[in-house]
């Protein structure tokens, strides 16, 4: 999923798939999480928020089912 870099001390980039309603967030800590059944209005609110981190904690975290994305590494 393509993500857009955001200016935040917590979030690095955000992507959204309107077809599946999946919101994908990469954190500066390195973790990538997908949040399911997220309405497009929540994505728009996150992207328009003055503080992406505060919006995430108030309107997304612990409110939507999520999973951490495990990236395959090659040697």
Order of alpha helices (4+ residues) and beta strands (2+ residues): beta-beta-beta-beta-alpha-alpha-beta
